Amino acid sequence: MSHISQEKLQEWSKLGHRTVLGETLEMLAAENPRMCTVTADLTPTARLTGFKEKYPDRFFDVGIAEQNLIDFSAGLAIEGLLPFVVAMSGIVPMRCAEQMRSAVGYMNLNVKVIGIEAGVRFGPLGNTHYGMDDIAVARVIPNITVVCPSDPLQVHKAVRAAAEYEGPVYVRLTGGPGFPVLYPEDFDFQIGKAIEYRPGRDVAFITTGSLLAEAVEAADILAGKGISARVVDMHTVKPLDTDMLDTVFKQNKLIITVEEHSPIGGLGGAVAEYKAGFSDSPRQVMASLGDRFQKLGDHEFLLKENGLKAPELASLAEKSNG
């Protein structure tokens, strides 16, 4: 495990998850000669130019052909390579769902699919570029693990953990330039093991991806009003950490799931599915992008429009806590 300095974390925070991804993939390639990167016409966009220059024999750009992207990567895995597939979350896995199911999930191949710019980060490019349903598509496919890291260091750790994890993984990346460092020090990251970022007895914010920062700020707002808010970083949406959920169900009065995704099939749906097996459990409210197409606008505007900024999350908790 490589040590990441404070200076590097701040640089990654400033530049966004694409830079974290590109540099982490280069680190992995230096350590593992079987590792390769495959993309669909995103070489400069996904910050893969450095990888291409350093490891030209282990870099493949298939062009704008996402279905071929998945099948080609499945072939690489069958031959014993470790392919990291880098694509836009608004397109993969939706466009290539059949290939994800049949060539990757059904075959249970060691393919790692990275979806960049998930949620509504692509703002003015519109709904064709928004990744609002990718968790749902990936989560329904057997054998595929779904991971959504929250900050620069966790993105780095999640990509490295995916490399070590046997089997297909979908890593969903959120958080553009300026996303905050929430884990300034090294910490234990395990796929399938949630992190209690902050304890609390009243409301429990269960978050995934970079919206962890908004949930933490919302908890600060609520603390000033005498409401104790727990914050859980559920970085792995499949498999869920049900031990963590059991604790939340026993100790908290209200659950608010927070995600930059549709409420259908994402984190909120996954928690609700597990919660349905309990005869007595706290009320759940879903903070999400809603079951609708979005307006056009920059990222911050769209988060606020959907009630996903800290003040709106705190207000939702207050209204729902009564």
C-alpha positions as CSV (number, residue, x, y, z in Angstrom):
1,M,0.0,0.0,0.0
2,S,1.5,3.3,-1.1
3,H,1.6,6.2,1.3
4,I,-0.3,9.3,0.2
5,S,1.0,12.6,1.5
6,Q,-1.1,15.5,2.7
7,E,0.1,17.5,-0.3
8,K,-1.0,14.9,-2.7
9,L,-4.5,14.6,-1.0
10,Q,-4.9,18.4,-1.3
11,E,-3.9,18.3,-5.0
12,W,-6.3,15.4,-5.7
13,S,-9.1,17.3,-3.8
14,K,-8.5,20.4,-6.0
15,L,-8.4,18.4,-9.3
16,G,-11.2,15.9,-8.7
17,H,-11.7,12.1,-8.9
18,R,-10.5,11.7,-12.5
19,T,-7.0,12.7,-11.5
20,V,-7.1,10.4,-8.5
21,L,-8.2,7.6,-10.7
22,G,-5.6,8.2,-13.5
23,E,-2.7,8.4,-11.0
24,T,-3.9,5.4,-9.0
25,L,-4.1,3.2,-12.1
26,E,-0.5,4.1,-13.0
27,M,0.6,3.0,-9.5
28,L,-1.2,-0.3,-9.9
29,A,0.4,-0.9,-13.3
30,A,3.8,-0.3,-11.8
31,E,3.1,-3.0,-9.2
32,N,1.2,-5.6,-11.3
33,P,2.3,-6.5,-14.8
34,R,-1.1,-8.2,-15.5
35,M,-3.0,-4.9,-14.9
36,C,-4.2,-3.0,-18.0
37,T,-6.6,-0.2,-18.7
38,V,-9.3,-0.1,-21.3
39,T,-11.5,2.9,-22.2
40,A,-14.0,4.2,-24.7
41,D,-12.6,7.4,-26.2
42,L,-11.9,8.9,-22.8
43,T,-8.1,9.0,-22.8
44,P,-7.6,12.7,-22.0
45,T,-11.0,13.2,-20.4
46,A,-10.4,10.4,-17.8
47,R,-6.8,11.6,-17.2
48,L,-5.4,8.4,-18.8
49,T,-2.8,10.1,-21.0
50,G,0.0,9.4,-18.5
51,F,-1.0,5.7,-18.3
52,K,-1.0,5.5,-22.1
53,E,2.5,7.0,-22.3
54,K,4.0,4.9,-19.6
55,Y,2.3,1.6,-20.5
56,P,1.4,1.7,-24.2
57,D,1.3,-2.1,-24.4
58,R,-1.3,-2.3,-21.6
59,F,-3.6,0.5,-22.7
60,F,-6.5,0.0,-25.1
61,D,-8.9,2.6,-26.4
62,V,-11.8,1.0,-28.3
63,G,-13.5,4.2,-29.3
64,I,-17.1,5.1,-28.7
65,A,-18.2,1.5,-28.5
66,E,-19.1,0.7,-24.9
67,Q,-20.7,-2.7,-25.6
68,N,-17.4,-3.8,-27.3
69,L,-15.5,-2.2,-24.4
70,I,-17.1,-4.7,-22.0
71,D,-16.8,-7.8,-24.2
72,F,-13.2,-6.9,-25.1
73,S,-12.3,-6.5,-21.4
74,A,-14.0,-9.9,-20.6
75,G,-11.7,-11.5,-23.1
76,L,-8.6,-9.9,-21.5
77,A,-9.8,-11.3,-18.1
78,I,-10.2,-14.8,-19.6
79,E,-6.6,-14.6,-20.8
80,G,-5.4,-13.8,-17.2
81,L,-5.1,-10.1,-17.4
82,L,-6.6,-7.6,-14.9
83,P,-8.6,-5.1,-16.9
84,F,-9.7,-1.8,-15.5
85,V,-12.5,-0.4,-17.7
86,V,-12.9,3.4,-17.5
87,A,-16.2,4.8,-18.9
88,M,-18.8,7.5,-18.3
89,S,-21.3,6.5,-15.6
90,G,-24.1,8.0,-17.7
91,I,-23.4,5.4,-20.4
92,V,-21.8,2.4,-18.6
93,P,-23.4,0.2,-17.4
94,M,-26.7,1.3,-19.0
95,R,-25.7,1.0,-22.7
96,C,-23.9,-2.3,-22.2
97,A,-26.1,-3.9,-19.5
98,E,-26.4,-7.1,-21.5
99,Q,-22.7,-7.4,-21.9
100,M,-22.2,-6.6,-18.2
101,R,-24.7,-9.3,-17.3
102,S,-23.6,-12.0,-19.7
103,A,-19.9,-11.5,-20.3
104,V,-18.9,-10.2,-16.8
105,G,-21.5,-11.1,-14.2
106,Y,-22.6,-14.5,-15.6
107,M,-19.0,-15.5,-16.3
108,N,-17.9,-14.0,-12.9
109,L,-14.8,-12.5,-14.5
110,N,-12.2,-10.4,-12.8
111,V,-13.2,-7.2,-14.6
112,K,-13.2,-3.8,-12.8
113,V,-15.5,-1.2,-14.3
114,I,-15.0,2.4,-13.3
115,G,-17.8,4.9,-13.9
116,I,-16.6,8.5,-13.9
117,E,-18.7,11.6,-13.3
118,A,-21.6,9.8,-11.7
119,G,-24.7,11.7,-10.7
120,V,-25.2,15.1,-12.2
121,R,-21.7,16.3,-12.3
122,F,-21.8,16.9,-16.1
123,G,-24.3,19.7,-15.4
124,P,-25.0,21.6,-18.6
125,L,-24.3,18.6,-20.9
126,G,-27.8,17.4,-19.8
127,N,-29.6,14.2,-19.0
128,T,-27.8,12.1,-21.6
129,H,-24.6,12.6,-19.6
130,Y,-26.1,12.2,-16.1
131,G,-25.4,9.0,-14.3
132,M,-28.6,8.6,-12.2
133,D,-29.3,4.9,-12.7
134,D,-25.9,3.2,-12.8
135,I,-26.1,1.7,-9.3
136,A,-29.4,0.2,-10.1
137,V,-28.2,-1.4,-13.3
138,A,-25.0,-2.8,-11.8
139,R,-26.6,-3.9,-8.5
140,V,-29.2,-6.1,-10.1
141,I,-26.5,-8.2,-11.9
142,P,-25.4,-11.2,-9.8
143,N,-21.8,-11.4,-8.8
144,I,-21.1,-7.7,-9.4
145,T,-19.9,-5.7,-6.3
146,V,-20.8,-2.0,-6.3
147,V,-18.5,0.5,-4.5
148,C,-19.0,4.3,-4.3
149,P,-16.1,6.1,-2.6
150,S,-16.5,9.4,-0.9
151,D,-13.3,11.5,-1.0
152,P,-9.8,11.6,-2.7
153,L,-8.1,9.1,-0.3
154,Q,-11.1,6.7,-0.4
155,V,-11.2,6.8,-4.2
156,H,-7.6,5.8,-4.2
157,K,-8.2,3.0,-1.7
158,A,-11.4,1.8,-3.4
159,V,-9.6,1.4,-6.8
160,R,-6.7,-0.5,-5.1
161,A,-9.2,-2.6,-3.1
162,A,-11.0,-3.5,-6.4
163,A,-7.7,-4.7,-7.8
164,E,-7.2,-7.1,-4.9
165,Y,-10.8,-8.2,-4.9
166,E,-11.6,-11.4,-6.8
167,G,-14.5,-11.0,-9.1
168,P,-16.3,-8.2,-11.0
169,V,-16.5,-4.8,-9.4
170,Y,-18.3,-1.5,-10.4
171,V,-16.7,1.5,-8.9
172,R,-18.8,4.7,-9.1
173,L,-16.9,7.9,-8.9
174,T,-18.5,11.2,-7.7
175,G,-16.9,14.5,-6.6
176,G,-15.5,16.9,-9.0
177,P,-12.7,19.5,-8.6
178,G,-12.8,20.9,-5.1
179,F,-14.3,17.9,-3.4
180,P,-13.2,17.9,0.2
181,V,-10.8,15.7,2.0
182,L,-12.8,13.8,4.6
183,Y,-10.2,11.2,5.4
184,P,-7.0,13.2,6.0
185,E,-5.2,10.2,7.6
186,D,-4.8,6.6,6.6
187,F,-7.7,4.4,7.5
188,D,-8.9,0.8,7.1
189,F,-11.0,0.5,3.9
190,Q,-12.7,-2.9,3.3
191,I,-15.1,-3.6,0.5
192,G,-18.5,-4.4,2.2
193,K,-17.6,-2.8,5.6
194,A,-19.2,0.6,6.1
195,I,-17.6,3.3,8.2
196,E,-19.3,5.1,11.1
197,Y,-18.0,8.6,10.3
198,R,-19.8,10.2,13.3
199,P,-21.9,8.6,16.1
200,G,-25.4,9.9,16.9
201,R,-28.6,8.7,18.6
202,D,-31.4,10.6,16.8
203,V,-31.1,10.8,13.0
204,A,-28.8,8.5,11.0
205,F,-27.6,9.8,7.7
206,I,-26.5,6.8,5.6
207,T,-24.6,8.1,2.6
208,T,-22.6,6.9,-0.4
209,G,-20.2,8.8,-2.6
210,S,-19.0,12.4,-2.2
211,L,-22.3,13.5,-0.6
212,L,-20.8,12.3,2.7
213,A,-19.4,15.8,3.0
214,E,-23.0,17.3,2.8
215,A,-24.2,14.8,5.4
216,V,-21.4,15.7,7.8
217,E,-22.1,19.4,7.4
218,A,-25.9,18.7,8.0
219,A,-25.0,16.8,11.2
220,D,-23.1,19.9,12.3
221,I,-26.1,22.1,11.7
222,L,-28.4,19.7,13.6
223,A,-26.0,19.5,16.5
224,G,-26.4,23.2,17.0
225,K,-30.1,22.6,17.4
226,G,-29.7,19.8,19.9
227,I,-30.3,16.9,17.4
228,S,-27.7,14.1,17.5
229,A,-27.0,12.8,14.0
230,R,-25.1,9.7,13.2
231,V,-23.3,9.7,9.8
232,V,-22.5,6.4,8.1
233,D,-20.3,6.1,5.0
234,M,-21.9,3.2,3.2
235,H,-19.2,3.2,0.5
236,T,-20.2,-0.4,-0.6
237,V,-23.8,-0.5,-1.8
238,K,-23.5,-4.2,-2.8
239,P,-23.0,-6.1,-0.6
240,L,-24.5,-3.8,2.1
241,D,-22.9,-3.9,5.6
242,T,-26.0,-5.3,7.3
243,D,-24.2,-5.4,10.7
244,M,-24.0,-1.6,10.5
245,L,-27.6,-1.4,9.5
246,D,-28.6,-3.6,12.4
247,T,-26.9,-1.2,14.8
248,V,-28.6,1.8,13.2
249,F,-32.0,0.1,13.3
250,K,-31.6,-0.5,17.0
251,Q,-30.2,2.9,18.0
252,N,-31.6,5.6,15.8
253,K,-35.1,7.0,15.5
254,L,-34.9,8.1,11.8
255,I,-32.9,7.0,8.8
256,I,-32.1,9.3,5.9
257,T,-30.4,7.7,2.9
258,V,-28.4,10.3,0.9
259,E,-27.3,9.6,-2.7
260,E,-26.7,11.3,-6.0
261,H,-28.8,8.7,-7.8
262,S,-32.4,7.8,-8.4
263,P,-34.3,6.6,-5.3
264,I,-35.1,3.4,-7.3
265,G,-32.5,0.7,-7.1
266,G,-29.8,2.8,-5.4
267,L,-28.6,3.0,-1.8
268,G,-32.1,4.0,-0.6
269,G,-33.7,1.0,-2.3
270,A,-31.0,-1.4,-1.0
271,V,-31.5,-0.2,2.6
272,A,-35.3,-0.4,2.2
273,E,-35.1,-3.9,0.8
274,Y,-33.1,-5.1,3.9
275,K,-35.3,-3.1,6.2
276,A,-38.4,-4.8,4.9
277,G,-37.4,-7.9,6.8
278,F,-37.9,-6.2,10.2
279,S,-41.2,-5.9,11.9
280,D,-40.0,-2.9,14.0
281,S,-37.5,-0.5,12.5
282,P,-37.0,3.3,12.2
283,R,-38.7,5.3,9.5
284,Q,-36.6,5.8,6.4
285,V,-36.6,8.9,4.2
286,M,-34.7,9.0,0.9
287,A,-32.8,12.1,-0.2
288,S,-31.9,11.5,-3.8
289,L,-32.2,12.9,-7.4
290,G,-35.8,11.7,-7.5
291,D,-37.6,9.7,-10.1
292,R,-37.4,12.4,-12.8
293,F,-35.1,13.8,-15.5
294,Q,-33.2,16.8,-14.3
295,K,-33.0,20.5,-15.3
296,L,-29.8,21.8,-16.9
297,G,-27.4,23.5,-14.6
298,D,-24.1,23.3,-12.8
299,H,-23.5,20.7,-10.2
300,E,-24.1,22.8,-7.1
301,F,-27.4,24.1,-8.5
302,L,-28.6,20.6,-9.2
303,L,-27.6,19.3,-5.8
304,K,-29.5,22.2,-4.2
305,E,-32.5,21.7,-6.5
306,N,-32.7,18.1,-5.3
307,G,-32.4,18.9,-1.6
308,L,-28.9,17.3,-1.4
309,K,-27.0,20.2,0.1
310,A,-26.3,20.3,3.8
311,P,-28.9,23.0,4.8
312,E,-31.7,21.1,2.9
313,L,-30.6,17.8,4.4
314,A,-30.7,19.2,7.9
315,S,-34.1,20.7,7.2
316,L,-35.4,17.4,6.0
317,A,-34.1,15.7,9.1
318,E,-35.9,18.3,11.3
319,K,-39.2,17.9,9.5
320,S,-39.0,14.1,9.5
321,N,-37.8,13.7,13.1
322,G,-41.1,14.8,14.6
